[in-house]
Amino acid sequence: MTITDRTEQQDNDSTSTLSNKNYKKHKLDIEKAATLATGVSDIYLPYIRKSEGEYDPNPLEKTHSQIDEASIVEPPPKDILDDAPDGGYGWAVAVAGFFGNFVMFGIASIWGVFSQAYATSILEGKASTLSLMTVGSVAYVCLNVFTPISVLFVRFGTRFNYGFGSILMCLGMILSGFSTEVWHLYLTQGLLFGFGASFLYMSIASVIPQWFTTRRGTAMGISSAGTGLGGLTLSPMASFLISEYGIPWAYRILGLFSLGICCVGTILVKDRLPRSYRKNLLLKSPVQWSMFKMADFDIWLVGAVIALMGYLSPMFYLPKYAAEIGINETDSSNLLGILCAMNGVGRLVLGYIADKIGRLNMFLIASAFAGVCTFIIWPFATSYDILLVYSILWGFSCGTYYALAAPVTGSVVGMEKLSSGLSILFIVSAISAMGTPIAAAIQDATPELGYLGIQMFIGSVYVGGALICLYLKYRVTGSLLSVY
């Protein structure tokens, strides 16, 4: 081998090594996003790690097209970012996230129990199924749409946002107990509860990554477990309180119970970032509207939103459907609790499998499976046992969006645009909450108010969203079998 050949070989080896390092770093960044089991990324943090020893200000501090160097706040001390304890007090922060998810998604997911109770008591003859089901959808819309507003309060710290959101959320529940008209519920259970939940949602998403790096997946898993356990616990609890004390007192008791849990969470939650740094943050819009020019991102938005349109309806309709086939209220609430518990388990298990087979692959497989279960099991669920099978299988596969939204978005748009991509995804995904009113309208047009139209609609949007994501995968990779 000549000197020239040897030099060229060394250059090639150097280039290959650099390429491998870049690939591994990109993969690590995507994997970090994948650990956020609630489906959100570090868009709320005042920094983003670029490479070893180098930090970029949060995209909240700058626009994509032009950076005003004078307006960028100095990043926090490097030792604060590098020396995350990966434990210690961080576990208390993870428990605070658990409490927040327990209340926030636990209460939101059991609206079907309350809507069925309202339909047969206080609002009987005064509110249609469509108007009642839309109440629960409004809460989810507000949770997504108002999340960017909480960014404006980042300088006050996570504890302020967590506590402020908790007060609004629990106040919405307590005031719901005084509702005598459906529009009262829109303002309390829908608007006020959802607005408060948006602050809590972003607080949990932002604070845990400050305390963990290598154990972040475990910490976020603990936090996310509150989602499933909340539905499992609160569904039978709400059913018991309604039967024993009536709807108004059931709401008040649950509201005060939730406030107590959230108070503990507020005490436990804590920022690691210096207060002096947070107070000097110059915040700008996290949304870059130019991202709509990215065709792959647009396809992902459409596929994710369409699939997500089938998410709320089974949870809201399950108690009503169970009553129609002769299942008592206790068993009905237990079914909903099991469904919610399997939802939490599925997010963790399928999120882990997604690391092996590809995040977009897992999303489209799980969405297709949820749709097929709705097609072939729910229409024939005329007994408790069959409905239990549906609750387990559908509950396990229905919530993968919340586990995989961040890593899939990062893969599609790149890590440098992840914060803006997720901000847009959260806002646009509010459209998916309209799936429940659409399902209610379909039932109104179905002979004898049957459920077949609802079942076909839910199955169709899940499968349709999966097919759109399959097209996205083929467009990006050129293969239907690749890992992506």
C-alpha positions in Angstrom: 0.0 0.0 0.0 1.4 3.4 -1.0 1.6 6.4 1.3 -1.2 8.0 -0.8 -3.4 5.0 -0.4 -2.7 4.8 3.3 -3.6 8.5 3.7 -6.9 8.0 1.8 -7.7 5.0 4.0 -7.1 7.0 7.1 -9.4 9.8 5.8 -12.1 7.3 5.0 -11.8 5.7 8.5 -12.0 9.1 10.1 -15.1 10.0 8.0 -16.7 6.7 8.8 -16.0 7.2 12.6 -17.5 10.7 12.5 -20.5 9.4 10.6 -21.0 6.7 13.1 -20.8 9.1 16.0 -23.3 11.4 14.4 -25.6 8.5 13.8 -25.3 7.3 17.3 -25.9 10.8 18.7 -29.0 11.2 16.5 -30.3 7.8 17.6 -29.7 8.7 21.2 -31.6 12.0 20.8 -34.6 10.1 19.3 -34.4 7.5 22.1 -34.5 10.2 24.7 -37.6 11.6 23.2 -39.1 8.1 23.2 -38.7 7.8 26.9 -41.3 10.5 27.5 -44.2 8.2 28.1 -46.8 10.9 28.3 -46.1 11.7 24.6 -44.5 15.1 25.1 -40.8 16.3 24.7 -38.6 18.8 26.3 -40.3 21.7 24.5 -40.9 23.3 27.9 -37.2 23.1 29.0 -35.0 26.2 28.8 -32.3 24.3 26.9 -31.7 21.6 24.4 -28.5 19.6 24.4 -26.8 19.6 21.1 -23.5 17.8 21.6 -21.0 17.1 24.3 -20.2 20.3 26.2 -22.4 22.5 23.9 -25.9 23.8 24.7 -28.4 25.5 22.6 -31.1 27.8 24.0 -34.6 26.5 23.9 -36.5 27.1 20.6 -38.7 29.3 22.7 -35.8 31.7 22.8 -35.3 32.0 19.1 -37.0 31.6 15.7 -35.9 29.0 13.2 -35.1 31.4 10.4 -33.3 34.2 12.3 -31.5 34.3 15.7 -31.1 37.6 17.6 -27.9 36.9 19.5 -28.5 39.7 21.9 -31.9 38.3 22.9 -30.6 34.8 23.8 -30.4 34.2 27.5 -27.2 32.6 28.7 -27.7 28.8 29.3 -27.7 27.6 32.9 -24.3 26.4 34.3 -23.1 23.4 32.5 -22.6 21.4 35.8 -26.4 21.7 36.5 -27.2 20.1 33.2 -24.4 17.4 33.3 -24.9 16.4 36.9 -28.5 15.3 36.9 -28.8 13.0 39.9 -30.6 10.2 38.0 -32.3 9.5 41.3 -32.4 11.1 44.7 -35.0 13.8 45.0 -35.8 13.1 41.3 -37.9 10.1 42.4 -40.1 12.4 44.5 -40.6 14.5 41.4 -41.6 11.4 39.5 -44.2 10.6 42.2 -45.5 14.2 41.8 -46.0 13.4 38.1 -47.8 10.2 39.0 -50.2 12.1 41.2 -50.9 14.7 38.5 -51.6 12.1 35.8 -53.7 10.1 38.3 -56.1 13.0 38.7 -55.8 14.6 35.3 -56.4 11.6 33.0 -58.2 9.6 35.6 -61.0 12.1 35.9 -61.0 12.8 32.2 -61.3 9.1 31.2 -64.4 8.4 33.5 -66.6 11.0 32.0 -68.7 8.1 30.6 -69.8 7.2 34.1 -71.0 10.7 34.8 -72.6 11.2 31.4 -74.7 8.0 31.8 -75.7 9.2 35.3 -76.7 12.6 34.0 -78.7 11.1 31.1 -80.8 9.1 33.6 -81.3 11.7 36.3 -80.6 15.5 36.4 -80.4 16.0 32.6 -82.9 13.4 31.5 -84.9 14.8 28.7 -82.9 18.1 28.8 -79.7 17.0 27.0 -79.0 14.7 24.1 -76.3 12.0 23.9 -74.5 14.2 21.4 -74.4 17.2 23.8 -73.3 15.1 26.8 -70.6 13.3 25.0 -69.2 16.6 23.7 -68.5 17.7 27.2 -65.8 15.2 27.7 -64.3 16.1 24.3 -64.2 19.8 25.2 -61.9 18.9 28.2 -59.4 17.1 25.9 -59.6 20.0 23.3 -58.7 22.5 26.0 -55.9 20.4 27.4 -54.2 20.4 24.0 -55.0 23.9 22.8 -54.0 25.7 25.9 -50.7 23.9 26.5 -48.7 26.7 24.7 -50.2 29.3 27.1 -48.5 27.6 30.1 -45.2 28.3 28.5 -45.7 32.0 29.2 -45.6 31.1 33.0 -42.3 29.1 32.8 -40.4 31.9 34.6 -42.6 31.4 37.7 -41.4 27.8 38.0 -42.9 24.3 37.7 -44.3 24.4 41.2 -46.4 27.5 40.4 -47.7 25.9 37.2 -48.4 22.6 38.9 -50.3 24.2 41.8 -52.2 26.8 39.6 -53.3 24.1 37.2 -54.4 21.8 40.1 -56.5 24.5 41.6 -58.3 25.3 38.4 -58.8 21.6 37.5 -60.2 20.7 40.9 -62.3 23.8 41.0 -63.9 22.8 37.7 -64.8 19.4 39.2 -66.3 20.9 42.3 -68.4 23.5 40.4 -69.6 20.7 38.1 -71.5 19.4 41.1 -73.7 22.4 40.9 -74.6 21.9 37.2 -78.3 21.8 36.3 -77.9 22.4 32.6 -75.6 20.9 30.0 -74.0 24.3 29.3 -72.9 24.4 32.9 -70.9 21.3 32.3 -69.3 22.8 29.2 -67.9 25.6 31.3 -66.8 23.5 34.3 -66.1 19.9 33.4 -65.0 21.0 29.9 -63.4 24.5 29.8 -62.2 25.1 33.4 -61.0 21.5 34.0 -59.3 21.3 30.6 -57.6 24.7 31.0 -56.2 23.7 34.4 -55.1 20.3 33.1 -53.1 21.9 30.4 -50.8 23.6 33.0 -50.4 20.3 34.9 -49.8 18.4 31.7 -46.9 20.6 30.7 -45.5 20.9 34.2 -45.1 17.1 34.4 -43.6 16.9 31.0 -40.9 19.6 31.7 -39.7 18.8 35.2 -38.8 15.1 35.1 -36.2 15.4 32.3 -34.4 18.0 34.5 -33.7 15.3 37.1 -32.9 12.3 34.9 -30.8 11.2 31.9 -30.1 7.5 31.8 -33.1 6.7 34.1 -35.5 9.1 32.4 -37.5 6.3 30.9 -38.1 4.7 34.3 -39.0 8.0 35.9 -41.5 8.9 33.1 -42.9 5.3 33.3 -43.6 5.9 37.0 -45.3 9.2 36.2 -47.3 7.7 33.3 -48.5 4.8 35.4 -50.8 7.3 37.2 -52.9 7.5 34.0 -54.0 3.9 34.1 -54.2 3.6 37.8 -56.3 6.8 38.0 -58.9 5.3 35.7 -58.8 2.0 37.4 -59.4 3.6 40.8 -61.7 6.5 40.1 -64.1 4.7 37.9 -65.6 2.4 40.6 -65.2 5.1 43.1 -67.3 7.5 41.1 -69.9 4.9 40.5 -70.2 4.2 44.2 -70.4 7.9 45.1 -73.1 8.5 42.5 -75.2 5.6 43.7 -74.8 6.5 47.4 -74.7 10.3 47.5 -75.9 11.5 44.0 -74.1 13.3 41.3 -73.5 16.7 43.0 -71.8 15.3 46.1 -69.9 12.7 44.0 -68.3 15.6 42.1 -67.6 17.5 45.3 -66.0 14.6 47.1 -63.9 13.7 44.0 -62.9 17.3 43.6 -61.7 17.6 47.2 -60.1 14.2 47.1 -58.2 15.2 43.9 -57.2 18.6 45.4 -55.6 16.8 48.3 -53.6 14.5 46.0 -52.6 17.5 43.9 -51.5 19.4 47.0 -49.1 16.6 47.8 -47.8 16.7 44.2 -47.3 20.5 44.4 -45.3 20.1 47.5 -43.1 17.3 46.0 -42.5 18.9 42.6 -39.3 20.9 42.3 -37.2 22.6 39.6 -33.5 22.0 39.2 -32.9 25.1 37.1 -31.8 28.2 38.9 -34.5 30.7 39.7 -32.3 33.6 38.4 -32.2 31.9 35.0 -35.9 31.3 34.8 -36.7 34.9 35.7 -34.6 36.2 32.8 -36.1 34.0 30.1 -37.2 35.8 27.0 -40.1 33.7 25.6 -41.2 33.6 22.0 -43.8 31.4 20.2 -42.8 27.8 20.1 -44.8 27.3 16.8 -43.1 27.6 13.4 -45.9 27.7 10.9 -43.4 27.1 8.0 -43.3 23.5 9.1 -46.6 22.9 7.3 -44.5 23.1 4.1 -42.9 19.7 5.1 -45.0 17.1 3.3 -43.9 14.2 5.5 -44.9 16.1 8.6 -48.3 17.0 7.1 -48.9 13.3 6.4 -48.0 12.4 9.9 -50.3 15.0 11.3 -53.2 13.7 9.2 -52.5 10.0 10.1 -52.1 10.7 13.8 -55.2 12.9 14.2 -57.4 10.5 12.2 -56.3 7.5 14.3 -56.7 9.5 17.5 -60.3 10.3 16.6 -61.3 6.8 17.8 -59.6 7.1 21.2 -62.3 8.8 23.4 -65.5 7.3 22.1 -65.2 3.7 23.6 -64.2 5.1 27.0 -67.2 7.5 27.0 -69.7 5.0 25.5 -68.7 1.9 27.4 -70.9 2.6 30.5 -73.8 3.5 28.3 -73.4 0.4 26.1 -73.0 -1.9 29.2 -76.3 -0.6 30.6 -77.9 -1.3 27.2 -76.9 -5.0 27.3 -78.0 -5.4 31.0 -74.7 -5.0 32.8 -75.1 -3.4 36.2 -73.4 -0.1 37.2 -70.7 -1.7 39.4 -69.6 -4.2 36.7 -69.8 -1.4 34.1 -67.4 0.9 36.1 -65.1 -2.1 36.7 -64.9 -2.6 32.9 -64.0 1.0 32.4 -61.4 0.8 35.1 -59.8 -2.3 33.5 -59.8 -0.6 30.2 -57.9 2.5 31.6 -55.5 0.2 33.5 -54.6 -1.7 30.3 -54.2 1.7 28.5 -51.4 2.6 30.9 -49.8 -0.9 30.7 -50.0 -0.8 26.9 -48.2 2.6 26.6 -45.3 1.2 28.5 -45.1 -2.2 27.0 -45.6 -1.1 23.4 -43.3 1.8 23.9 -40.6 -0.6 24.8 -41.3 -2.9 21.8 -41.3 0.2 19.6 -37.6 0.7 20.4 -36.9 -2.7 18.8 -39.2 -2.6 15.7 -39.5 1.1 15.0 -41.7 3.7 16.6 -43.8 4.5 13.5 -44.1 0.7 12.9 -45.4 0.2 16.4 -47.9 3.1 16.1 -49.5 1.8 12.9 -49.6 -1.8 14.1 -51.2 -0.9 17.4 -53.7 1.5 15.7 -54.6 -1.2 13.1 -55.0 -3.8 15.9 -57.3 -1.4 17.9 -59.4 -0.9 14.8 -59.7 -4.6 14.0 -60.7 -5.4 17.6 -63.5 -2.8 17.3 -64.6 -4.3 14.1 -64.7 -8.0 15.1 -65.2 -8.0 18.9 -67.3 -5.0 20.1 -70.3 -5.7 17.7 -70.6 -9.2 19.2 -70.0 -8.1 22.9 -73.5 -9.0 24.3 -72.2 -10.3 27.6 -69.8 -9.1 30.3 -67.1 -11.6 29.4 -66.9 -10.6 25.8 -67.0 -6.9 26.6 -64.2 -7.6 29.1 -62.1 -9.2 26.3 -62.7 -6.1 24.2 -61.8 -3.7 27.1 -58.5 -5.6 27.7 -57.4 -5.8 24.0 -58.6 -2.4 22.9 -57.4 -0.7 26.1 -53.9 -2.2 25.6 -53.5 -0.9 22.1 -55.5 2.3 21.9 -53.1 4.8 23.6 -49.9 4.4 21.7 -50.2 7.9 20.3 -49.3 9.3 23.8 -46.3 7.1 24.1 -44.9 7.5 20.6 -45.9 11.0 19.5 -42.6 12.6 20.5 -40.2 10.0 19.0 -42.2 9.6 15.7 -42.3 13.4 15.3 -38.6 13.6 16.0 -37.9 11.0 13.3 -40.1 12.9 10.8 -38.9 16.5 11.3 -35.5 16.0 13.0 -34.6 16.8 16.6 -33.8 20.4 15.8 -37.4 21.0 15.0 -39.0 18.7 17.5 -40.2 21.3 19.9 -42.1 23.2 17.2 -43.4 20.0 15.6 -44.8 18.8 18.9 -46.4 22.2 19.6 -48.2 22.0 16.2 -49.1 18.3 16.8 -50.7 19.1 20.2 -52.7 21.9 18.8 -53.9 20.0 15.7 -54.6 16.9 17.7 -57.4 18.8 19.5 -59.4 18.1 16.3 -59.4 14.4 17.2 -61.6 15.2 20.2 -64.4 15.8 17.7 -64.5 12.0 17.1 -66.9 11.6 20.0 -69.5 14.1 18.8 -69.2 12.6 15.3 -69.9 9.2 16.9 -72.9 10.5 18.7 -74.3 12.1 15.5 -73.8 8.7 13.8 -75.8 7.0 16.6 -78.6 9.5 16.3 -78.9 8.6 12.6 -78.7 4.9 13.3 -82.1 3.0 13.5 -83.2 2.4 17.1 -80.1 4.3 18.2 -77.9 1.2 17.8 -74.1 1.1 18.2 -73.1 -0.5 15.0 -72.4 2.8 13.3 -70.3 4.0 16.2 -68.3 0.7 16.1 -67.7 0.9 12.4 -66.6 4.6 12.7 -64.1 3.9 15.5 -62.7 0.9 13.7 -62.4 2.8 10.4 -60.5 5.8 11.8 -58.0 3.6 13.6 -57.4 1.5 10.5 -57.5 4.6 8.2 -54.9 6.4 10.4 -52.7 3.3 10.3 -52.8 3.1 6.5 -51.8 6.8 6.2 -48.9 6.1 8.4 -48.0 3.1 6.4 -47.9 5.3 3.3 -45.7 7.8 5.2 -43.3 5.0 6.1 -43.0 3.8 2.5 -42.6 7.4 1.3 -39.7 8.0 3.7 -37.9 4.6 3.6 -39.0 3.1 0.3 -39.9 -0.1 2.0 -42.9 -1.6 3.9 -40.7 -3.9 6.0 -37.9 -1.6 7.3 -37.5 -0.5 10.9 -38.8 3.1 11.2 
